Amino acid sequence: MRGIMVGVASVAALALAAPRIFLRTMRAVRKSVAEWQKKRKLRRMLRRIGSIRHLERGISADRTTTERLLLAVGARKSGTQEWTLNKRARP
C-alpha cells in the first residue's frame, strides 16, 4: 500500500510541476530563437558598419550582450570600438 501512495504522490507532484517545466522550456526556446535572429542581423550589419554603438542599437541589446553575440558569430575587434567579421565565418 505504501508503494502505491508514493507512486500517486510522485504523479501528483509531476502534474503540479509540468506547467512550470513547460513554461521554462518555452522561455528557453524563445530566447534561443531571439538570439539566433540577433546573430543573423549582426552578420548582415557587419558587412556595412562595424561600430559597436550602431550594432547595439541595431539589435536593441546592451554592450555585453552585443559583444557576446559578436564573438559567437566569429567577429573580432579591429579597434577600440570597431568589429569585423572573420573571412572564415562568412556563410
QUIHUPE-V949253 format. One record per backbone hydrogen bond with DSSP energy under -1.0 kcal/mol. NH is the residue of the N-H (numbers start at 1). CO is the residue of the C=O. If there is no record, write none. Layout:
nh->[NH/NH]
co->[CO/CO]
This chain:
nh->[5/6/7/8/9/10/11/12/13/14/15/16/17/18/21/22/23/24/25/26/27/28/29/30/31/32/33/34/35/36/37/38/39/40/41/42/43/44/45/46/48/49/52/55/56/57/58/59/61/66/67/68/69/70/71/72/73/75/76/78/79/83/84/86]
co->[1/2/3/4/5/6/7/8/9/10/11/12/13/14/17/18/19/20/21/22/23/24/25/26/27/28/29/30/31/32/33/34/35/36/37/38/39/40/41/42/45/45/81/51/52/53/54/55/56/62/63/64/65/66/67/68/69/70/84/82/82/50/76/74]
